[in-house]
Amino acid sequence: MFIIILLAALALVGLVATFVEIRRDGFRPVATDWTRVAEHDTLQNAESTVAYR
């Protein structure tokens, strides 16, 4: 019984630590700053090849 309680406590600590790290990692959905993106035309760099489906 002691091992089950110990494993449950360890799982709870791991779950809480995971949520804390997710909140602190700095990843947030932020809109793209188009002034910092290099301007390029995707069609200008396109290669003409045969595409098979």
CYANA upper distance limits for C-alpha pairs under 8 A (distance plus 0.5 A):
  1 MET  CA      5 ILE  CA      6.95
  2 PHE  CA      6 LEU  CA      6.64
  3 ILE  CA      7 LEU  CA      6.55
  4 ILE  CA      8 ALA  CA      6.60
  5 ILE  CA      9 ALA  CA      6.61
  6 LEU  CA     10 LEU  CA      6.63
  7 LEU  CA     11 ALA  CA      6.58
  8 ALA  CA     12 LEU  CA      6.65
  9 ALA  CA     13 VAL  CA      6.69
 10 LEU  CA     14 GLY  CA      6.66
 11 ALA  CA     15 LEU  CA      6.62
 12 LEU  CA     16 VAL  CA      6.68
 13 VAL  CA     17 ALA  CA      6.53
 14 GLY  CA     18 THR  CA      6.56
 15 LEU  CA     19 PHE  CA      6.94
 16 VAL  CA     20 VAL  CA      6.73
 17 ALA  CA     21 GLU  CA      6.66
 18 THR  CA     22 ILE  CA      6.65
 19 PHE  CA     23 ARG  CA      6.75
 20 VAL  CA     24 ARG  CA      6.81
 21 GLU  CA     25 ASP  CA      6.42
 33 ASP  CA     37 VAL  CA      7.59
 40 HIS  CA     44 GLN  CA      8.43
 41 ASP  CA     45 ASN  CA      7.52
 42 THR  CA     46 ALA  CA      6.93
